[in-house]
Amino acid sequence: EDISSIAIRARLRKLIAEEDPAKPLSDAQLAAVLSGEGIRVARRTVAKYREAMGLASSSERRQATARARA
């Protein structure tokens, strides 16, 4: 089934919002979760969509959480 890029981006935003801030999901892990939901998308596509939405990488999100706790 084809799914729109808008729907994929919305799902990515939700996954990132619901993740454990201490252990953010990598682009590869996000792609794997989507794949498990029947949405076949490459890791690079996940990265492209995440960057286009202005969302930080997993390492940047982890660092932001560490700074917030300090």
C-alpha positions in Angstrom: 0.0 0.0 0.0 1.3 3.4 -0.9 1.4 5.9 1.9 1.9 9.6 1.5 5.1 11.4 2.6 2.8 13.6 4.7 1.5 10.6 6.6 5.0 9.2 7.1 6.2 12.5 8.4 3.3 12.7 10.8 4.1 9.2 12.1 7.8 10.1 12.5 6.9 13.2 14.5 4.7 11.1 16.8 7.4 8.4 17.2 10.0 11.0 18.2 7.6 12.7 20.5 6.8 9.5 22.3 10.4 8.1 22.5 12.3 7.7 25.7 14.3 11.0 25.9 17.3 9.2 27.5 17.4 6.7 24.6 16.2 8.4 21.4 15.6 6.3 18.4 18.1 6.5 15.5 17.0 6.9 11.9 17.6 3.2 11.4 15.5 2.3 14.4 12.7 4.6 13.2 12.8 3.0 9.8 12.6 -0.4 11.4 9.5 0.6 13.5 7.8 2.0 10.4 8.7 -1.2 8.5 7.1 -3.2 11.3 3.9 -1.2 10.8 4.0 -2.0 7.1 5.5 1.3 5.9 8.6 0.5 3.9 11.0 3.4 4.0 14.8 3.7 3.8 16.9 5.0 6.7 18.1 7.8 4.4 14.5 8.8 3.7 13.7 8.9 7.4 16.8 11.2 7.9 15.7 13.4 5.0 12.1 13.8 6.4 13.4 14.3 9.9 15.8 17.1 8.8 13.1 18.7 6.6 10.8 18.9 9.7 13.6 20.5 11.7 13.9 17.6 14.1 17.3 16.9 15.6 19.2 13.6 15.1 19.2 11.0 17.9 22.6 12.1 19.2 21.5 15.7 19.3 18.3 14.8 21.1 20.2 12.7 23.6 22.6 15.7 24.2 19.7 18.1 24.7 18.2 15.8 27.3 21.5 15.5 29.1 21.9 19.3 29.1 18.4 19.7 30.4 19.1 17.3 33.3 22.3 19.0 34.3 
